[in-house]
Amino acid sequence: MGITERKEKQKLEIRKMILDASMKLFIEEGYSHVTIRKIADIIEYSPTTVYLYFKDKDEIFYNLHELGFQKLLEKNQNLEGIKNPLMRLYKMGENYLDFGMENPEYYDIMFIQHAPMAALMEMEDCNWHYGDSALNALKQTIEEAMAQGLIHVGNVEAAAMGIWGMVHGLVSLAIRKRFDKLIPEQQIKGMMRQSLNWMLSAVDRSGNGLGA
């Protein structure tokens, strides 16, 4: 390995250390307690070194948010073989629920914390690549289901916002412990899937249901 390759490898390693330390602090202390100095202390570098890699805390959280979307995209790889768009839509929602319950900290950064979007708005191209890709996949699936007469034909944007809003609400309530007094913990995920099934069945025109 040459000098250039070693330097590049070291840069990637330090960048990963910064992101790992930031996530650790976020999980243990919460967003407001994550500081550049604390991150530097954990990785045993100076704050100046952290600033060489990231402009500020918001940019760090933007990159953590992108890592979360990569994890969600990996979870959605099982959608490719589902030909029926209504069943694909259900599985997409189910994956979203599972991801949020299994990765509450990443979910918080991706969909609740303001920091990633604040960093995005300051970028020159303001291109929310991962978020747009996820939303476009949802809208494309809804369009297919409408075209095949599986769900009521209507405004695709409105349908996408409604479905996303519903599953987001379920995950947000669950990870913020709002269901704890209503539903036994071991039943929460099952009840969330039933809610998703109920919503999609309400617009299902095939008469077959989703069978979840």
Helices and strands as residue ranges (DSSP letters): H 3-29, G 31-33, H 36-43, H 47-53, H 57-75, G 76-79, H 85-102, H 104-111, H 115-122, H 129-147, H 156-175, G 185-187, H 188-202
